Amino acid sequence: MKKLFYSILSLVLIFNSNFSKAQVTKMPLLEEFTSSTCPPCAANNPTFDAMLESNEGSFVCVKYQMNWPGSGDIYYNTDGNTRRNTYSVTGIPELAVDGSVWLTQPAGFLSSDLAMEHAASSNLIIDAQFILDDSMLTVFGNLLPQQDITGAIRRYIAIVEKHTYNNTGTNGETEFSYVEQKMLPNGSGIYTIGLTSGATIPFTQTINLNTLSHIENKSNLMFAVWVQNSTTKEVLQSTWATFPTGVQEPTTSSSGIISLFPNPASNQTIIEYQLQDNADVSIKILNAYGQTVSENLIGKSGFGLHSEIMNTGNLIPGVYFIDLIIGNSHYRQPLMVQ
């Protein structure tokens, strides 16, 4: 049986209730150009990686392994080369911070510099999610502009392996972090329009990870999503796709979903849920874009355990979400339809 790895991320940001003028916290994007055959990289990376480790959770990092000096790094790929050309990188190690090439080598980028970047605000929320079903990866979500955003804007997704070991080269390094394995669909990103205040811009990309030759451990993968002005190079916002707050972990002491069965489903699935008080209840099935494809308005229900059958026979096979709405609260669980 396939093992379903799933993760859904909502970038948790506090923003002004005036939607058109809201500013949200910015997650810094750190892009390093490096190689396992580069002696200066070996001198920089221990310091830079120690800074990353001490500040985990407050940045997005993507490292592009380059094909020089010498024979270069075996994890070099054309997507990384495209990003290299974006910043006109001619020597490594090189660090770009939110789209600006850093004035010193990566070891010179300190926790205090990261804190300054993290203190900046953005006018964009990225709601990013991923589903990993065996080797089929889908990264999807929504761009939520808080103000009108103009310019040549592109959305990027990078598959990143947090630790690799098989690309040991000639510079003495034996472990490498945040290694870019592939960009979706490629290093040029996707041109994005319609970023007006209050809009919802959906995105989705799918890839079979078996087509990538150098992934060492699929459970060690991370997925970076960012939005960048391709003219000015300014990164407007970035995030990791990981578990969100607000997506329920099953418990026995609160309202919410207890189980879905069967899952994967063919013709129907049974949602078992519980209420800690009397409440209005409804159940929706959402597709990967967050659109409602089926809805059951149950109405007022009482304390205790309940179950409902949702028909899935008319749905196209793929990834969906059960959205249990109790009063004003939402409880979501992924559902595979086959």
C-alpha positions as CSV (number, residue, x, y, z in Angstrom):
1,M,0.0,0.0,0.0
2,K,1.2,3.4,-0.8
3,K,2.4,5.4,2.2
4,L,0.8,8.9,2.2
5,F,3.0,11.7,3.4
6,Y,1.0,14.9,3.6
7,S,1.7,18.3,4.7
8,I,-0.2,21.5,4.5
9,L,1.2,24.9,5.3
10,S,-0.4,28.2,6.1
11,L,2.2,30.9,6.5
12,V,1.1,32.2,9.9
13,L,1.3,35.9,9.7
14,I,-0.4,38.7,11.6
15,F,-1.8,41.4,9.4
16,N,-3.9,44.6,9.6
17,S,-7.6,44.1,9.4
18,N,-7.7,46.6,6.6
19,F,-7.0,44.1,3.8
20,S,-6.1,46.6,1.2
21,K,-3.3,48.2,3.3
22,A,-2.1,45.2,5.3
23,Q,1.5,44.4,5.8
24,V,2.7,41.0,7.0
25,T,5.9,39.6,8.3
26,K,8.5,38.7,5.7
27,M,10.3,35.4,5.6
28,P,13.9,36.0,4.3
29,L,15.1,33.9,1.3
30,L,18.8,33.0,1.4
31,E,20.2,31.6,-1.8
32,E,23.8,30.3,-1.8
33,F,25.9,29.3,-4.8
34,T,28.5,26.7,-3.7
35,S,30.3,23.5,-4.7
36,S,31.9,20.5,-3.1
37,T,35.0,21.3,-5.2
38,C,35.4,24.9,-4.0
39,P,37.9,25.4,-1.2
40,P,36.5,28.9,-0.2
41,C,33.1,27.2,0.1
42,A,34.5,24.8,2.6
43,A,35.9,27.7,4.6
44,N,32.6,29.5,4.6
45,N,29.9,26.9,5.0
46,P,30.6,25.7,8.6
47,T,30.1,29.2,9.9
48,F,27.1,29.9,7.6
49,D,25.5,26.6,8.4
50,A,26.0,27.1,12.2
51,M,24.1,30.4,11.8
52,L,21.3,28.7,10.0
53,E,21.1,26.0,12.6
54,S,20.8,28.5,15.4
55,N,18.0,30.4,13.6
56,E,16.0,27.5,12.1
57,G,12.5,28.4,11.4
58,S,13.2,32.1,10.6
59,F,14.4,31.8,7.0
60,V,14.0,29.9,3.7
61,C,17.4,28.6,2.3
62,V,18.2,27.2,-1.1
63,K,21.7,26.2,-2.0
64,Y,22.7,25.7,-5.7
65,Q,25.6,23.4,-6.2
66,M,27.7,24.7,-9.1
67,N,29.8,22.9,-11.8
68,W,33.1,24.5,-11.0
69,P,35.9,24.8,-10.0
70,G,37.4,21.5,-11.2
71,S,34.8,19.0,-12.2
72,G,32.2,20.7,-10.0
73,D,29.5,19.2,-7.9
74,I,27.5,16.2,-9.1
75,Y,24.3,17.9,-7.8
76,Y,24.7,20.7,-10.3
77,N,21.7,21.2,-12.5
78,T,20.3,23.6,-15.1
79,D,17.8,25.1,-12.7
80,G,20.7,26.2,-10.4
81,N,22.5,27.5,-13.4
82,T,19.5,29.6,-14.4
83,R,19.5,31.1,-10.9
84,R,23.2,31.7,-11.2
85,N,22.6,33.7,-14.3
86,T,19.8,35.6,-12.6
87,Y,22.3,37.1,-10.2
88,S,25.3,37.1,-12.7
89,V,27.3,35.0,-10.3
90,T,30.9,34.6,-11.5
91,G,32.6,33.3,-8.3
92,I,31.6,31.1,-5.4
93,P,30.7,31.0,-2.6
94,E,28.1,33.7,-3.3
95,L,25.0,34.6,-1.2
96,A,21.9,36.4,-2.3
97,V,19.6,37.7,0.4
98,D,16.0,38.4,-0.7
99,G,17.3,39.0,-4.2
100,S,20.3,41.1,-3.4
101,V,23.8,39.8,-3.7
102,W,25.5,40.0,-0.2
103,L,28.5,42.2,0.0
104,T,30.6,39.7,1.8
105,Q,31.0,35.9,1.6
106,P,28.3,33.7,3.3
107,A,30.3,33.4,6.5
108,G,29.9,37.2,6.9
109,F,26.1,36.9,7.1
110,L,25.3,36.9,10.8
111,S,22.3,36.2,13.0
112,S,21.9,40.0,13.4
113,D,21.7,40.4,9.6
114,L,19.1,37.7,9.4
115,A,17.1,39.4,12.2
116,M,17.1,42.7,10.3
117,E,15.8,40.9,7.2
118,H,13.2,39.1,9.2
119,A,12.0,42.4,10.7
120,A,11.0,43.7,7.3
121,S,7.4,43.6,6.1
122,S,5.7,42.3,3.0
123,N,2.5,42.9,1.1
124,L,2.0,39.2,0.2
125,I,1.0,36.1,2.0
126,I,2.0,32.7,0.5
127,D,-0.3,29.8,1.5
128,A,1.7,26.8,0.4
129,Q,0.9,23.1,0.8
130,F,2.3,19.8,-0.5
131,I,1.3,16.2,-0.9
132,L,3.9,13.4,-1.3
133,D,2.2,10.1,-2.2
134,D,5.1,7.6,-2.6
135,S,7.1,9.4,-5.4
136,M,4.4,11.7,-6.7
137,L,4.9,15.2,-5.3
138,T,2.3,18.0,-5.7
139,V,3.1,21.5,-4.4
140,F,0.1,23.8,-4.4
141,G,-1.5,26.7,-2.7
142,N,-2.5,30.4,-3.1
143,L,-0.8,33.7,-3.4
144,L,-2.7,36.3,-1.3
145,P,-1.7,39.9,-2.1
146,Q,-2.5,42.4,0.6
147,Q,-1.9,45.3,-1.7
148,D,-1.8,45.7,-5.5
149,I,1.5,44.3,-6.7
150,T,2.8,45.3,-10.2
151,G,5.9,44.5,-12.2
152,A,7.4,41.4,-13.8
153,I,6.5,39.0,-10.9
154,R,7.4,35.3,-11.0
155,R,6.6,32.5,-8.6
156,Y,9.3,29.9,-7.8
157,I,9.2,26.4,-6.2
158,A,12.4,24.6,-5.2
159,I,12.8,21.0,-4.0
160,V,15.4,21.1,-1.3
161,E,17.1,18.2,0.5
162,K,18.1,19.4,3.9
163,H,21.2,17.2,4.2
164,T,23.1,15.4,1.5
165,Y,26.3,13.3,1.7
166,N,26.7,11.6,-1.7
167,N,28.1,14.7,-3.4
168,T,31.4,14.8,-1.4
169,G,34.0,16.3,-3.7
170,T,37.6,17.6,-3.2
171,N,37.2,20.5,-0.8
172,G,36.9,18.4,2.4
173,E,33.2,18.9,3.0
174,T,31.3,15.7,3.7
175,E,27.8,17.0,4.5
176,F,25.8,19.6,2.6
177,S,22.7,21.4,3.7
178,Y,19.6,22.8,1.9
179,V,20.7,21.4,-1.5
180,E,18.4,22.3,-4.4
181,Q,17.5,19.2,-6.3
182,K,14.9,20.6,-8.8
183,M,12.8,23.7,-9.4
184,L,9.2,23.4,-10.5
185,P,8.7,23.6,-13.4
186,N,12.3,25.0,-13.8
187,G,14.6,27.8,-12.7
188,S,12.8,30.4,-14.6
189,G,9.7,30.2,-12.4
190,I,6.2,31.1,-13.6
191,Y,5.1,34.6,-14.7
192,T,2.3,35.6,-12.4
193,I,-0.4,38.2,-13.0
194,G,-3.5,39.4,-11.2
195,L,-1.8,40.3,-7.9
196,T,-4.4,42.8,-6.8
197,S,-5.4,43.5,-3.3
198,G,-7.8,40.8,-2.0
199,A,-7.2,38.4,-4.9
200,T,-6.5,34.7,-4.6
201,I,-4.0,33.4,-7.1
202,P,-3.9,29.6,-7.0
203,F,-0.8,27.5,-8.1
204,T,0.1,23.9,-8.4
205,Q,3.0,21.9,-9.7
206,T,3.4,18.1,-9.8
207,I,6.5,15.9,-10.4
208,N,7.4,12.2,-10.1
209,L,10.5,12.3,-7.8
210,N,11.7,9.1,-9.4
211,T,12.7,11.2,-12.4
212,L,15.3,12.9,-10.2
213,S,18.6,11.0,-9.9
214,H,20.3,12.4,-6.8
215,I,17.7,12.5,-4.0
216,E,19.2,10.6,-1.1
217,N,16.2,10.5,1.3
218,K,12.6,11.6,0.3
219,S,11.7,12.1,3.9
220,N,14.5,14.7,4.2
221,L,13.0,16.9,1.5
222,M,11.7,20.4,2.0
223,F,9.8,22.6,-0.5
224,A,10.6,26.3,-0.8
225,V,8.1,28.7,-2.5
226,W,8.9,32.3,-3.2
227,V,7.7,35.3,-5.3
228,Q,10.2,37.6,-6.9
229,N,10.3,40.7,-9.2
230,S,12.4,39.4,-12.1
231,T,13.4,43.0,-13.1
232,T,14.5,44.4,-9.7
233,K,15.3,40.9,-8.3
234,E,13.5,41.8,-5.0
235,V,12.0,38.8,-3.3
236,L,8.5,39.8,-2.1
237,Q,7.9,36.8,0.1
238,S,9.0,33.2,0.7
239,T,7.9,30.2,2.8
240,W,8.4,26.5,3.4
241,A,5.6,24.1,2.7
242,T,5.1,22.2,6.0
243,F,2.3,21.4,8.4
244,P,0.0,24.3,9.2
245,T,-1.6,25.4,12.4
246,G,-5.3,24.9,12.1
247,V,-5.1,21.5,10.4
248,Q,-6.3,19.1,12.9
249,E,-4.3,16.3,14.5
250,P,-6.8,13.7,15.7
251,T,-7.5,13.8,19.4
252,T,-10.1,12.4,21.8
253,S,-10.6,15.5,23.9
254,S,-11.8,18.2,21.5
255,S,-14.3,18.8,18.7
256,G,-13.1,17.7,15.3
257,I,-12.5,14.8,13.0
258,I,-11.8,11.4,14.6
259,S,-11.3,9.3,11.4
260,L,-11.9,9.0,7.7
261,F,-12.6,5.6,6.3
262,P,-11.9,4.4,3.8
263,N,-9.0,6.6,2.8
264,P,-8.1,6.3,-0.1
265,A,-11.8,6.2,-1.1
266,S,-13.5,5.1,-4.3
267,N,-17.2,5.7,-4.0
268,Q,-17.6,7.1,-0.6
269,T,-15.9,7.9,2.7
270,I,-17.2,8.0,6.3
271,I,-16.3,10.9,8.4
272,E,-16.4,10.2,12.1
273,Y,-16.3,13.4,14.2
274,Q,-17.1,14.6,17.7
275,L,-18.6,17.7,19.3
276,Q,-17.9,19.1,22.7
277,D,-21.0,21.2,22.6
278,N,-24.1,21.8,20.5
279,A,-23.2,23.5,17.2
280,D,-24.0,24.0,13.6
281,V,-22.1,21.5,11.4
282,S,-21.4,21.2,7.7
283,I,-18.9,19.1,5.7
284,K,-17.2,20.1,2.5
285,I,-14.9,18.3,0.1
286,L,-12.3,20.7,-1.3
287,N,-10.0,20.1,-4.3
288,A,-6.3,21.0,-4.4
289,Y,-7.2,24.7,-5.2
290,G,-9.4,25.0,-2.1
291,Q,-12.6,25.0,-4.2
292,T,-15.7,23.2,-2.9
293,V,-16.6,20.2,-5.0
294,S,-19.2,18.7,-2.6
295,E,-21.0,19.9,0.5
296,N,-23.3,18.5,3.2
297,L,-25.2,21.0,5.3
298,I,-25.9,19.0,8.4
299,G,-27.3,21.8,10.7
300,K,-27.5,21.8,14.5
301,S,-26.0,18.8,16.1
302,G,-25.4,17.8,19.7
303,F,-22.6,16.8,22.0
304,G,-20.9,13.4,21.3
305,L,-19.8,11.3,18.4
306,H,-21.3,11.5,14.9
307,S,-20.7,10.1,11.5
308,E,-21.6,11.1,8.0
309,I,-21.1,9.5,4.6
310,M,-19.7,11.7,1.8
311,N,-20.0,10.4,-1.8
312,T,-16.8,10.5,-3.8
313,G,-17.8,8.4,-6.9
314,N,-18.1,11.4,-9.1
315,L,-14.7,12.9,-8.2
316,I,-11.7,12.7,-10.4
317,P,-9.0,10.6,-8.7
318,G,-6.5,12.8,-6.8
319,V,-5.9,14.7,-3.6
320,Y,-8.8,16.4,-1.8
321,F,-9.5,17.7,1.7
322,I,-12.4,17.0,4.1
323,D,-13.3,20.4,5.6
324,L,-15.4,19.9,8.7
325,I,-17.0,23.1,9.8
326,I,-18.2,23.3,13.4
327,G,-19.6,26.7,14.2
328,N,-16.9,29.1,13.0
329,S,-14.0,26.5,13.3
330,H,-12.6,24.5,10.4
331,Y,-11.0,21.0,10.8
332,R,-9.3,19.6,7.7
333,Q,-7.9,16.2,6.8
334,P,-6.5,15.1,3.4
335,L,-8.5,12.5,1.4
336,M,-7.2,10.4,-1.5
337,V,-9.8,9.5,-4.1
338,Q,-8.8,6.6,-6.4
